[in-house]
Amino acid sequence: MKTSFISSHAMSQSMRSQMMRMQVELAQKQQEATTGRVADSGIALGARAGYSFSMARDIERYQGLLDSNSVASNRLSATQNSLQQLSDIGSELLSTLTAAISGVDDTAIVRTSAKRVLESVTSILNSNLNGEYLFAGINTDVKPINDFTAPGSPNKAQFDADFFGYFGFSQTDPAAAGITAAQMNDFLSTVLEPSFMGAGWQASWSNASDETITSRITQNETAETSTTANSTGMRKLALVAAALSDLLEGPLNGEARAALYERSTALIAEAVPDIAKTQSEVGVAENRIKDANERVSAQIDLFKTFITDLEGVDAYEAATKVNELLTQIETSYALTARIQQLSLLNYLS
């Protein structure tokens, strides 16, 4: 006959092992109750886990597109606001010039207005968002426009050189009082405009790139998400503001001033629609990003639905299982405590 025995230590160790297993299972069920998904998709799905992992990666990739689109959208929104400011100040200068041509020729008012426009144009074109210049094209770390009024500025030096090269004297020289309307028109059309609209702009005024930022807004779609200070409307606006603020400082006669006003009015009348055209291009890009975000978000929602179908758990069932495990663990703790109190000494006494 074989004799066997059961010790309180063996029972305690057995319950301890069971308790550890229940605690691990409890942690898994609590995670499932919280997330609504299986704790270990590899074990739960087996061979189908690859589909779930692939869709999770797709969601991360699409979420990255949404994040980059948000940055591009903010940049375009700030650009749109800046373009509207340029359009507004251009319209204001146009009104001032129209009044001057109509007979209200107050040189000081026109020059002051032009100086204010020049300062505003420089400030707006040099605006930045999150450390990136909005109108620099792809050169986002370079200030796009040189300050015309700054000491030693290259654009002021170029302007002075153009004037002296044509007339043979400076803008403030008393000889400037003898400039005729024909000479002023010829200087503006054959010297100043070609300089601003041609290579002279980037040689002395602009550090911006002609190439704009191109962003991927969906998996297979890109959009231009910036503009540049080198656009036609901005050049014309800067030309008029610089010419008026600088040339009116000299002793121009009424005939020369009238010619300057006439040509400046024509250029501003062209610049405002050019800026509006740039605004419309920015608006198109904004709408494309908005539409792209809707499509990408819909794709993300679809993938999330597929993942939920694969990994989803019944929240009520998971919560019920959590409560059952908590009850079992509490009972196990109580039994373990009772077993540990068992002692032969207590029995003999």
C-alpha positions in Angstrom: 0.0 0.0 0.0 1.4 3.4 -1.1 1.1 6.4 1.2 0.7 9.9 -0.3 0.2 13.3 1.4 -0.8 16.8 0.5 1.0 19.7 2.1 -0.2 23.2 2.7 2.9 24.5 0.9 2.1 22.5 -2.2 -1.5 23.8 -2.2 -0.2 27.4 -1.7 2.2 27.2 -4.6 -0.5 25.7 -6.8 -2.9 28.6 -6.1 -0.1 31.1 -6.5 0.6 29.8 -10.0 -3.0 29.9 -10.9 -3.3 33.5 -9.5 -0.4 34.6 -11.7 -2.1 33.1 -14.8 -5.4 34.9 -13.9 -3.5 38.2 -13.4 -2.0 38.0 -16.9 -5.4 37.1 -18.4 -6.9 40.0 -16.4 -4.5 42.5 -17.9 -5.3 41.2 -21.4 -9.1 41.5 -20.8 -8.8 44.9 -19.3 -6.9 46.0 -22.4 -9.5 44.5 -24.7 -12.3 46.1 -22.7 -10.6 49.5 -23.0 -9.5 49.4 -26.7 -12.3 47.2 -28.1 -9.6 45.0 -29.8 -7.9 41.7 -29.1 -4.9 42.1 -26.9 -2.7 39.9 -29.1 -3.7 40.0 -32.7 -1.1 37.5 -33.7 -2.6 34.8 -31.5 -6.2 35.7 -32.1 -6.0 36.0 -35.9 -3.2 33.6 -36.8 -2.5 33.7 -40.6 -4.9 36.7 -41.0 -2.8 38.9 -38.7 -0.8 40.0 -41.8 -3.9 41.7 -43.3 -4.4 43.6 -40.0 -0.7 44.7 -39.8 -0.8 45.8 -43.5 -3.9 48.0 -43.0 -2.4 49.5 -39.8 0.7 50.6 -41.8 -1.6 52.0 -44.5 -3.4 54.0 -41.8 -0.1 55.4 -40.5 0.9 56.4 -44.1 -2.4 58.1 -44.8 -2.3 59.9 -41.4 1.2 61.2 -42.4 -0.5 62.6 -45.5 -3.1 64.4 -43.4 -0.4 65.8 -41.2 1.6 67.2 -44.1 -1.6 68.5 -45.7 -2.3 70.4 -42.6 1.1 72.1 -42.8 0.5 72.9 -46.5 -3.0 74.1 -45.8 -1.8 76.5 -43.0 0.9 77.8 -45.4 -1.7 78.5 -48.1 -4.1 80.1 -45.7 -1.4 82.5 -44.5 -0.4 83.2 -48.1 -4.0 83.9 -49.1 -4.2 86.5 -46.3 -1.0 88.1 -47.4 -2.1 88.3 -51.0 -5.3 90.0 -50.0 -3.3 92.6 -48.1 -1.2 93.2 -51.2 -4.4 93.6 -53.3 -5.9 96.0 -50.8 -2.8 98.3 -50.6 -2.5 98.2 -54.4 -6.1 99.3 -54.7 -5.5 102.1 -52.2 -2.5 103.4 -54.1 -4.5 103.2 -57.3 -7.2 105.4 -55.7 -4.5 107.9 -54.7 -3.0 108.0 -58.2 -6.4 108.4 -59.8 -7.1 111.4 -57.6 -3.7 112.9 -58.5 -4.4 112.5 -62.2 -7.8 114.1 -61.7 -6.2 117.3 -60.5 -5.6 116.7 -56.8 -1.8 116.7 -57.3 -0.4 116.8 -53.8 3.1 115.4 -54.3 3.6 114.8 -50.6 0.4 112.7 -50.3 1.3 110.6 -53.2 4.9 110.0 -52.1 3.9 109.2 -48.5 1.3 106.7 -49.8 3.9 105.1 -52.1 6.4 104.9 -49.3 3.8 103.2 -47.0 3.0 100.8 -49.8 6.7 100.0 -50.4 7.2 99.3 -46.7 4.1 97.1 -46.6 5.0 95.1 -49.7 8.5 94.4 -48.3 7.0 93.4 -45.0 4.3 91.2 -46.5 6.6 89.4 -49.0 9.1 88.8 -46.2 6.4 87.3 -43.9 7.0 83.8 -42.5 5.2 80.9 -40.9 6.9 78.5 -38.5 10.2 79.8 -39.6 9.6 79.4 -43.3 9.2 82.4 -45.7 5.9 82.2 -47.5 7.0 84.0 -50.7 10.4 82.5 -51.1 9.4 79.6 -53.3 11.5 76.6 -52.4 14.1 78.8 -50.8 12.1 78.9 -47.6 15.0 79.7 -45.4 16.0 82.9 -47.3 14.3 86.3 -46.9 12.7 86.9 -50.3 12.9 90.7 -50.7 15.7 93.2 -50.1 14.6 96.3 -48.2 14.7 99.3 -50.6 15.1 101.8 -47.7 17.9 99.9 -45.9 21.4 101.4 -46.0 23.4 99.9 -48.8 20.5 97.9 -50.2 21.3 96.4 -53.6 17.9 97.3 -55.1 18.2 101.0 -54.2 21.7 101.0 -55.6 20.4 99.4 -58.8 17.6 101.9 -59.0 20.0 104.8 -58.6 22.3 103.4 -61.2 19.5 103.0 -63.7 18.4 106.6 -63.2 21.9 108.0 -63.5 22.7 105.8 -66.4 19.8 107.2 -68.4 19.7 110.9 -67.3 23.3 111.5 -66.2 22.4 113.0 -62.9 20.7 111.8 -59.6 17.1 112.0 -58.7 17.5 115.0 -56.4 19.8 116.9 -58.7 18.3 120.3 -59.7 18.6 119.2 -63.3 15.7 116.7 -62.6 13.4 119.7 -62.9 14.0 119.7 -66.6 12.9 116.1 -67.3 10.2 116.1 -69.9 7.1 113.8 -70.1 8.6 112.0 -73.1 11.9 111.3 -71.2 10.0 110.1 -68.1 7.9 107.7 -70.2 11.0 106.5 -72.1 12.9 105.9 -68.9 10.0 104.0 -67.3 9.3 101.8 -70.4 12.8 101.1 -71.6 14.9 101.1 -68.4 12.9 100.7 -65.2 10.2 98.2 -66.4 12.7 95.8 -68.1 14.8 95.9 -65.0 12.0 95.0 -62.7 10.3 92.5 -65.1 13.5 90.9 -66.2 16.8 89.7 -64.7 17.2 92.9 -62.7 14.5 91.8 -60.3 16.4 88.7 -59.1 19.7 90.4 -59.4 18.9 93.2 -56.9 15.4 92.8 -55.4 14.5 89.2 -54.9 16.2 86.2 -53.3 13.2 84.0 -53.9 13.1 81.0 -56.2 10.9 80.8 -59.3 10.1 77.2 -58.3 7.3 76.7 -55.8 6.8 74.0 -53.2 5.2 70.9 -54.5 3.5 68.7 -51.9 2.1 65.2 -52.2 -1.5 65.5 -51.0 -2.7 61.9 -51.8 -0.9 58.7 -52.7 -0.8 59.6 -56.4 -1.6 63.4 -56.5 0.6 66.5 -55.9 -0.2 70.2 -55.7 1.8 73.4 -55.7 1.4 74.7 -52.1 3.2 78.0 -52.1 3.8 81.0 -54.3 6.8 83.2 -55.0 7.7 86.9 -54.7 8.8 86.7 -58.4 5.3 86.7 -59.7 4.3 89.5 -62.1 1.8 91.3 -59.9 4.2 91.7 -57.1 7.0 93.0 -59.3 4.7 95.7 -60.8 3.5 96.7 -57.4 7.0 97.1 -56.1 8.1 98.9 -59.2 5.3 101.6 -58.8 5.9 102.0 -55.1 9.7 102.4 -55.5 9.4 104.7 -58.5 6.9 107.1 -56.8 8.6 107.1 -53.4 12.0 107.7 -54.9 11.4 109.9 -58.0 9.0 112.3 -56.2 11.8 113.1 -53.8 13.4 115.1 -56.6 12.3 118.4 -58.2 10.2 116.9 -61.0 8.1 119.3 -62.9 4.3 118.9 -63.3 4.7 117.4 -66.8 7.1 114.7 -65.6 5.0 114.0 -62.6 1.9 113.6 -64.7 3.7 111.1 -67.0 4.9 109.2 -63.9 1.4 109.1 -62.5 -0.1 107.9 -65.8 2.3 105.0 -66.2 2.1 104.1 -62.5 -1.7 104.0 -62.7 -1.5 101.7 -65.7 1.0 99.3 -63.9 -1.1 99.2 -60.7 -4.2 98.5 -62.8 -2.4 95.5 -64.2 -0.8 94.4 -60.8 -4.1 94.1 -58.9 -5.6 91.6 -61.3 -2.3 89.7 -61.5 -2.4 89.4 -57.7 -6.0 88.3 -57.9 -4.9 85.6 -60.4 -2.3 84.4 -57.9 -5.0 84.4 -55.2 -7.2 82.2 -57.3 -4.3 79.7 -57.9 -3.8 79.5 -54.1 -7.5 79.0 -53.6 -7.5 76.1 -56.1 -4.7 74.5 -54.2 -6.6 75.0 -50.9 -9.7 73.3 -52.3 -7.6 70.4 -53.7 -6.1 69.8 -50.3 -9.5 70.0 -48.7 -10.9 67.4 -51.2 -7.8 65.2 -50.7 -8.2 65.3 -47.0 -11.8 64.1 -47.3 -10.8 61.2 -49.5 -7.8 60.2 -47.3 -10.0 60.4 -44.2 -12.6 58.2 -45.8 -9.8 55.7 -46.7 -8.6 55.7 -43.1 -12.1 55.1 -41.8 -12.5 52.2 -44.2 -9.3 50.6 -43.0 -10.3 51.1 -39.4 -13.6 49.3 -40.1 -11.8 46.4 -41.6 -9.4 46.2 -38.7 -12.3 46.3 -36.2 -14.0 43.5 -38.1 -10.8 41.4 -37.7 -9.7 42.4 -34.2 -12.8 43.7 -32.6 -14.1 42.1 -29.4 -17.5 42.3 -27.6 -17.0 45.1 -25.1 -19.8 43.7 -22.8 -18.3 40.3 -22.9 -14.8 41.6 -22.1 -16.1 43.7 -19.2 -17.9 40.7 -17.9 -14.8 38.5 -18.1 -12.8 41.2 -16.2 -15.4 41.2 -13.4 -15.2 37.3 -13.2 -11.4 37.3 -13.1 -11.4 40.0 -10.4 -13.8 37.9 -8.3 -11.7 34.7 -8.8 -8.5 36.6 -7.9 -10.0 38.0 -4.7 -11.3 34.5 -3.8 -7.8 33.1 -4.5 -6.2 35.7 -2.2 -8.6 34.8 0.6 -8.0 31.0 0.2 -4.3 31.6 0.1 -4.5 33.6 3.3 -6.5 30.8 5.0 -4.1 28.1 3.9 -1.1 30.0 5.2 -2.7 30.1 8.6 -2.9 26.2 8.8 -0.3 24.9 11.3 0.2 21.6 13.1 0.8 23.5 16.3 -2.5 25.1 16.0 -4.1 21.7 15.6 -2.3 20.2 18.6 -3.1 23.1 20.8 
